């Protein structure tokens, strides 16, 4: 049985001793193994883990879904506290600086560390392109096909390349898929490439139906039509449980319930068992 604990989410759970802030971090534990999927924006996930009695030392791996600060910046705090893992998985182009731009002003949204920081802490950095099995029944998937034109990325997101600023296509985004029964449960960070695009790619890469999704879908800024089409598409794929959180937005969570799917919000301190 796999236990997945939300160490960070925008919303605080019934455990009021914990910290909630804009970010996401999930701890996976099973059969003496442990993997951290995303690290939040700072040290708060470490404090929550301490309050919950969950260990963050000697992890088998850390996975960062993409390099935005609210998912990746806490990795620095983790290593500087002497915790975490000496193995880090990311997608490609992870260290290209990321910004939000309003046409004049640029706001740095990057992770806040570089490859030199990893080398200084003896971390082995492994880049995921396509699919990668990191433990029995635990897969990372990236390189998402963009087949749903309505799943657009806000123009304000840009990245800095050697040739200048370009619109961010989030080629660095990856997700984690767990074998669960006859299907898969998928953990996502923000789903910038589009949650339908991502789930279809996971299904194609692993040849199994996706039964559950947990994490952020970046639908908080989407209009009603996109939300409804997204939820309808996920249900048509056979998804039974939609645990939307972080950047998904209340409207998306309401649409899940209206569609008759089993839904939940993994707030900081909540956990599920697969």
Secondary structure in CASP SS format (residue, H / E / C, confidence):
PFRMAT SS
TARGET T0000
AUTHOR 0000-0000-0000
METHOD secondary structure of the structure
MODEL  1
X C 1.00
X C 1.00
X E 1.00
X E 1.00
X E 1.00
X E 1.00
X E 1.00
X E 1.00
X C 1.00
X C 1.00
X C 1.00
X E 1.00
X C 1.00
X C 1.00
X C 1.00
X C 1.00
X C 1.00
X C 1.00
X C 1.00
X C 1.00
X C 1.00
X C 1.00
X C 1.00
X C 1.00
X E 1.00
X E 1.00
X E 1.00
X E 1.00
X E 1.00
X E 1.00
X C 1.00
X C 1.00
X E 1.00
X E 1.00
X E 1.00
X E 1.00
X E 1.00
X C 1.00
X C 1.00
X C 1.00
X C 1.00
X C 1.00
X C 1.00
X H 1.00
X H 1.00
X H 1.00
X H 1.00
X H 1.00
X H 1.00
X H 1.00
X H 1.00
X H 1.00
X C 1.00
X C 1.00
X C 1.00
X C 1.00
X C 1.00
X C 1.00
X C 1.00
X C 1.00
X E 1.00
X E 1.00
X E 1.00
X C 1.00
X C 1.00
X C 1.00
X C 1.00
X C 1.00
X H 1.00
X H 1.00
X H 1.00
X H 1.00
X C 1.00
X H 1.00
X H 1.00
X H 1.00
X H 1.00
X H 1.00
X H 1.00
X H 1.00
X C 1.00
X C 1.00
X C 1.00
X C 1.00
X C 1.00
X C 1.00
X E 1.00
X E 1.00
X E 1.00
X E 1.00
X E 1.00
X C 1.00
X C 1.00
X C 1.00
X C 1.00
X C 1.00
X C 1.00
X E 1.00
X E 1.00
X E 1.00
X E 1.00
X C 1.00
X C 1.00
X C 1.00
X C 1.00
X E 1.00
X E 1.00
X E 1.00
X C 1.00
X C 1.00
X C 1.00
X C 1.00
X C 1.00
X C 1.00
X H 1.00
X H 1.00
X H 1.00
X H 1.00
X H 1.00
X H 1.00
X C 1.00
X C 1.00
X C 1.00
X E 1.00
X E 1.00
X E 1.00
X E 1.00
X E 1.00
X C 1.00
X C 1.00
X E 1.00
X E 1.00
X E 1.00
X E 1.00
X E 1.00
X C 1.00
X C 1.00
X E 1.00
X E 1.00
X E 1.00
X E 1.00
X C 1.00
X C 1.00
X C 1.00
X C 1.00
X C 1.00
X C 1.00
X C 1.00
X C 1.00
X C 1.00
X C 1.00
X C 1.00
X C 1.00
X C 1.00
X C 1.00
X C 1.00
X E 1.00
X E 1.00
X E 1.00
X E 1.00
X E 1.00
X C 1.00
X C 1.00
X E 1.00
X E 1.00
X E 1.00
X E 1.00
X C 1.00
X C 1.00
X C 1.00
X C 1.00
X C 1.00
X C 1.00
X C 1.00
X E 1.00
X E 1.00
X E 1.00
X E 1.00
X E 1.00
X E 1.00
X C 1.00
X C 1.00
X E 1.00
X E 1.00
X E 1.00
X E 1.00
X E 1.00
X E 1.00
X C 1.00
X C 1.00
X C 1.00
X C 1.00
X C 1.00
X C 1.00
X H 1.00
X H 1.00
X H 1.00
X H 1.00
X H 1.00
X H 1.00
X H 1.00
X H 1.00
X H 1.00
X H 1.00
X H 1.00
X H 1.00
X C 1.00
X C 1.00
X C 1.00
X E 1.00
X E 1.00
X E 1.00
X E 1.00
X E 1.00
X E 1.00
X E 1.00
X C 1.00
X C 1.00
X C 1.00
X C 1.00
X C 1.00
X C 1.00
X C 1.00
X H 1.00
X H 1.00
X H 1.00
X H 1.00
X H 1.00
X H 1.00
X H 1.00
X H 1.00
X H 1.00
X H 1.00
X H 1.00
X H 1.00
X H 1.00
X C 1.00
X C 1.00
X C 1.00
X C 1.00
X E 1.00
X E 1.00
X E 1.00
X E 1.00
X E 1.00
X C 1.00
X C 1.00
X C 1.00
X C 1.00
X H 1.00
X H 1.00
X H 1.00
X H 1.00
X H 1.00
X H 1.00
X H 1.00
X H 1.00
X H 1.00
X C 1.00
X C 1.00
X C 1.00
X E 1.00
X E 1.00
X C 1.00
X C 1.00
X C 1.00
X C 1.00
X E 1.00
X C 1.00
X C 1.00
X E 1.00
X E 1.00
X E 1.00
X C 1.00
END
